[in-house]
């Protein structure tokens, strides 16, 4: 069993604090927008903050801890856990960004489950986590263009 933990100070600064800030924006925007029925900047702030709060606290899109025991992959955050049995997972896609950042979609991704932002360098053994996700995607989706050696057929001499 392998456990990957996000750096606690960085997690607070990059996930928890912005989540509480969005709650503050929601409360402020609701108080300013309570009398108005028109679509204005406060209405937009309400929509954006609700989406951000759901991503942060409900769907745990930014996991604090990832546990891989070989049979099951677990994402932990704010006292909640999303578990995926690897032998049942048919969909495992990663979108890679600079510096080891990953957008992972697993299982049947919806607004509330299955979409995770993984900043691999911020986790303990982050490079190992990054490589394990790439290998798992390659195992589940071997025909993906990302893993083909060449796109065009080899020429015979």
C-alpha positions as a Markdown table, in Angstrom:
| # | Residue | x | y | z |
|---|---|---|---|---|
| 1 | Unk | 0.0 | 0.0 | 0.0 |
| 2 | Unk | 1.3 | 3.4 | -1.0 |
| 3 | Unk | 0.2 | 6.7 | 0.5 |
| 4 | Unk | 0.8 | 10.0 | -1.1 |
| 5 | Unk | 0.2 | 13.1 | 1.1 |
| 6 | Unk | -0.1 | 16.7 | 0.0 |
| 7 | Unk | 2.2 | 19.1 | 1.8 |
| 8 | Unk | -0.1 | 20.3 | 4.7 |
| 9 | Unk | 1.0 | 24.0 | 4.6 |
| 10 | Unk | 0.7 | 24.2 | 0.8 |
| 11 | Unk | -2.7 | 22.4 | 0.9 |
| 12 | Unk | -4.1 | 25.0 | 3.3 |
| 13 | Unk | -2.8 | 27.9 | 1.2 |
| 14 | Unk | -3.7 | 26.5 | -2.2 |
| 15 | Unk | -7.0 | 24.6 | -1.5 |
| 16 | Unk | -8.5 | 25.3 | 2.0 |
| 17 | Unk | -8.0 | 29.0 | 2.2 |
| 18 | Unk | -9.4 | 29.7 | -1.3 |
| 19 | Unk | -12.4 | 27.5 | -0.4 |
| 20 | Unk | -13.1 | 29.7 | 2.6 |
| 21 | Unk | -12.5 | 32.8 | 0.6 |
| 22 | Unk | -15.2 | 31.6 | -1.9 |
| 23 | Unk | -17.6 | 31.1 | 1.0 |
| 24 | Unk | -16.9 | 34.7 | 2.0 |
| 25 | Unk | -17.5 | 35.9 | -1.5 |
| 26 | Unk | -20.8 | 33.9 | -1.6 |
| 27 | Unk | -22.1 | 35.5 | 1.6 |
| 28 | Unk | -21.0 | 39.0 | 0.5 |
| 29 | Unk | -22.6 | 38.5 | -3.0 |
| 30 | Unk | -25.8 | 37.2 | -1.5 |
| 31 | Unk | -26.1 | 40.1 | 0.8 |
| 32 | Unk | -25.5 | 42.6 | -2.0 |
| 33 | Unk | -27.8 | 40.8 | -4.4 |
| 34 | Unk | -30.7 | 40.1 | -2.0 |
| 35 | Unk | -32.8 | 43.1 | -3.2 |
| 36 | Unk | -32.0 | 42.8 | -6.9 |
| 37 | Unk | -33.6 | 40.3 | -9.3 |
| 38 | Unk | -31.4 | 41.4 | -12.2 |
| 39 | Unk | -28.4 | 39.5 | -13.5 |
| 40 | Unk | -25.4 | 41.6 | -12.3 |
| 41 | Unk | -21.8 | 41.1 | -11.2 |
| 42 | Unk | -22.9 | 39.8 | -7.8 |
| 43 | Unk | -25.0 | 37.1 | -9.5 |
| 44 | Unk | -22.0 | 36.0 | -11.5 |
| 45 | Unk | -19.9 | 35.9 | -8.3 |
| 46 | Unk | -22.6 | 33.7 | -6.6 |
| 47 | Unk | -22.5 | 31.3 | -9.5 |
| 48 | Unk | -18.7 | 31.1 | -9.6 |
| 49 | Unk | -18.3 | 30.8 | -5.8 |
| 50 | Unk | -20.9 | 28.0 | -5.6 |
| 51 | Unk | -19.1 | 26.1 | -8.3 |
| 52 | Unk | -15.8 | 26.6 | -6.5 |
| 53 | Unk | -17.2 | 25.5 | -3.2 |
| 54 | Unk | -18.6 | 22.4 | -4.7 |
| 55 | Unk | -15.3 | 21.6 | -6.3 |
| 56 | Unk | -13.4 | 22.2 | -3.1 |
| 57 | Unk | -15.5 | 20.8 | -0.3 |
| 58 | Unk | -18.1 | 18.5 | -2.0 |
| 59 | Unk | -16.5 | 16.7 | -4.9 |
| 60 | Unk | -13.0 | 16.8 | -3.3 |
| 61 | Unk | -11.4 | 17.7 | -6.7 |
| 62 | Unk | -8.2 | 18.5 | -4.9 |
| 63 | Unk | -7.4 | 15.5 | -2.8 |
| 64 | Unk | -5.2 | 15.9 | 0.3 |
| 65 | Unk | -4.2 | 12.2 | 0.4 |
| 66 | Unk | -4.1 | 9.5 | -2.3 |
| 67 | Unk | -3.9 | 5.8 | -1.3 |
| 68 | Unk | -3.0 | 3.1 | -3.8 |
| 69 | Unk | -3.1 | -0.4 | -2.4 |
| 70 | Unk | -2.9 | -2.1 | -5.8 |
| 71 | Unk | -6.5 | -3.2 | -5.8 |
| 72 | Unk | -8.1 | 0.1 | -4.9 |
| 73 | Unk | -7.4 | 3.8 | -5.4 |
| 74 | Unk | -8.7 | 6.2 | -2.8 |
| 75 | Unk | -8.8 | 10.0 | -2.8 |
| 76 | Unk | -9.2 | 11.7 | 0.7 |
| 77 | Unk | -10.0 | 15.2 | 1.6 |
| 78 | Unk | -12.0 | 17.1 | 4.3 |
| 79 | Unk | -13.1 | 13.8 | 5.9 |
| 80 | Unk | -14.5 | 12.3 | 2.7 |
| 81 | Unk | -13.2 | 9.4 | 0.6 |
| 82 | Unk | -13.8 | 8.5 | -3.0 |
| 83 | Unk | -12.8 | 4.9 | -3.8 |
| 84 | Unk | -12.3 | 3.1 | -7.1 |
| 85 | Unk | -11.6 | -0.6 | -7.5 |
| 86 | Unk | -9.0 | -0.8 | -10.2 |
| 87 | Unk | -10.2 | -4.0 | -11.7 |
| 88 | Unk | -13.6 | -2.3 | -12.3 |
| 89 | Unk | -12.2 | 1.0 | -13.7 |
| 90 | Unk | -12.7 | 1.1 | -17.5 |
| 91 | Unk | -12.0 | 4.8 | -17.9 |
| 92 | Unk | -8.8 | 6.5 | -16.6 |
| 93 | Unk | -7.7 | 9.6 | -18.4 |
| 94 | Unk | -5.0 | 12.1 | -17.5 |
| 95 | Unk | -4.5 | 15.5 | -19.0 |
| 96 | Unk | -0.9 | 16.6 | -18.3 |
| 97 | Unk | 0.1 | 20.1 | -17.7 |
| 98 | Unk | 3.5 | 21.8 | -16.9 |
| 99 | Unk | 5.5 | 20.8 | -13.8 |
| 100 | Unk | 3.7 | 17.5 | -13.2 |
| 101 | Unk | 0.2 | 18.9 | -12.8 |
| 102 | Unk | -2.5 | 16.4 | -13.8 |
| 103 | Unk | -6.2 | 16.6 | -14.4 |
| 104 | Unk | -7.4 | 13.0 | -13.8 |
| 105 | Unk | -10.8 | 11.7 | -14.8 |
| 106 | Unk | -11.6 | 8.2 | -13.5 |
| 107 | Unk | -14.6 | 5.9 | -13.7 |
| 108 | Unk | -17.6 | 7.9 | -14.7 |
| 109 | Unk | -16.6 | 11.5 | -14.1 |
| 110 | Unk | -19.4 | 13.8 | -13.0 |
| 111 | Unk | -19.6 | 17.2 | -11.2 |
| 112 | Unk | -19.5 | 15.4 | -7.8 |
| 113 | Unk | -17.0 | 12.6 | -8.3 |
| 114 | Unk | -14.4 | 11.3 | -10.7 |
| 115 | Unk | -12.5 | 14.6 | -11.5 |
| 116 | Unk | -9.3 | 15.4 | -9.7 |
| 117 | Unk | -6.6 | 18.0 | -10.0 |
| 118 | Unk | -3.3 | 16.4 | -8.9 |
| 119 | Unk | -0.3 | 18.6 | -8.4 |
| 120 | Unk | 2.2 | 15.7 | -8.2 |
| 121 | Unk | 5.3 | 17.7 | -7.0 |
| 122 | Unk | 3.3 | 18.7 | -3.9 |
| 123 | Unk | 2.8 | 15.1 | -2.8 |
| 124 | Unk | 5.2 | 12.9 | -1.0 |
| 125 | Unk | 6.8 | 10.7 | -3.8 |
| 126 | Unk | 5.1 | 12.9 | -6.3 |
| 127 | Unk | 7.2 | 11.7 | -9.3 |
| 128 | Unk | 6.3 | 8.1 | -8.4 |
| 129 | Unk | 2.6 | 9.1 | -8.3 |
| 130 | Unk | 2.8 | 10.9 | -11.6 |
| 131 | Unk | 4.5 | 7.8 | -13.3 |
| 132 | Unk | 2.0 | 5.4 | -11.7 |
| 133 | Unk | -0.9 | 7.4 | -13.2 |
| 134 | Unk | 0.7 | 7.5 | -16.6 |
| 135 | Unk | 1.3 | 3.7 | -16.5 |
| 136 | Unk | -2.2 | 3.0 | -15.3 |
| 137 | Unk | -3.7 | 5.1 | -18.2 |
| 138 | Unk | -1.5 | 3.3 | -20.6 |
| 139 | Unk | -2.6 | -0.1 | -19.3 |
| 140 | Unk | -6.3 | 0.8 | -19.5 |
| 141 | Unk | -6.1 | 2.8 | -22.8 |
| 142 | Unk | -3.1 | 1.3 | -24.8 |
| 143 | Unk | -4.4 | 2.5 | -28.1 |
| 144 | Unk | -4.4 | 6.1 | -27.1 |
| 145 | Unk | -2.4 | 8.4 | -29.4 |
| 146 | Unk | -0.4 | 9.5 | -26.4 |
| 147 | Unk | 1.2 | 6.0 | -26.1 |
| 148 | Unk | 1.8 | 5.1 | -29.7 |
| 149 | Unk | 5.4 | 4.9 | -30.7 |
| 150 | Unk | 4.7 | 6.5 | -34.1 |
| 151 | Unk | 1.6 | 7.7 | -35.8 |
| 152 | Unk | 2.5 | 6.7 | -39.3 |
| 153 | Unk | 3.3 | 3.1 | -40.3 |
| 154 | Unk | 6.9 | 2.3 | -40.5 |
| 155 | Unk | 8.4 | 2.2 | -44.0 |
| 156 | Unk | 10.0 | -1.0 | -45.1 |
| 157 | Unk | 13.4 | -0.8 | -46.8 |
